[in-house]
Amino acid sequence: MRREKENITLTKAEMEVMSRLWSMPEGMGTVRDVLDAYPDPKPAYTTIATFLRILTQKGFVETTKREGEGKTFYYRPIISQDDYRRRAVDDMKNSMFQGSARSMVSFFMQEEQLSPAEIEELLTMIKQQ
């Protein structure tokens, strides 16, 4: 992704479209494929097409055509879900917690009211790092 796109975040609706694209078996899909991945009631076809166009303009998605399939465009994420998550969490850490991972984790532990089992699981994960 180009440098100027690094600070662009996704809206909730854009994230929903990207989540469906990320889960596509071939790593890409058509407007119809993305629409079919939504539960009922589904958004309008034109709504999904508009979001895919916006995501393409923002540099999150690229379009391709397959040989012999006419005018059908396929949309493929340019950024992986894990890469986007890392970037979004890093942005949140820097903007809301002054760059402190400790402060961010402390906040979530207090807010989420974790069970003793969940805390133990997190401690095990930390010790494995």
Stockholm file with secondary structure:
# STOCKHOLM 1.0

chainA/1-129         MRREKENITLTKAEMEVMSRLWSMPEGMGTVRDVLDAYPDPKPAYTTIATFLRILTQKGFVETTKREGEGKTFYYRPIISQDDYRRRAVDDMKNSMFQGSARSMVSFFMQEEQLSPAEIEELLTMIKQQ
#=GR chainA/1-129 SS CCGGGTTCCCCHHHHHHHHHHHTCTTSCBCHHHHHHTSCSSCCCHHHHHHHHHHHHHHTSEEEEECTTSTTCEEEEESSCHHHHHHHHHHHHHHHHSTTCHHHHHHHHHHHHTCCHHHHHHHHHHHHHC
#=GC SS_cons         CCGGGTTCCCCHHHHHHHHHHHTCTTSCBCHHHHHHTSCSSCCCHHHHHHHHHHHHHHTSEEEEECTTSTTCEEEEESSCHHHHHHHHHHHHHHHHSTTCHHHHHHHHHHHHTCCHHHHHHHHHHHHHC
//
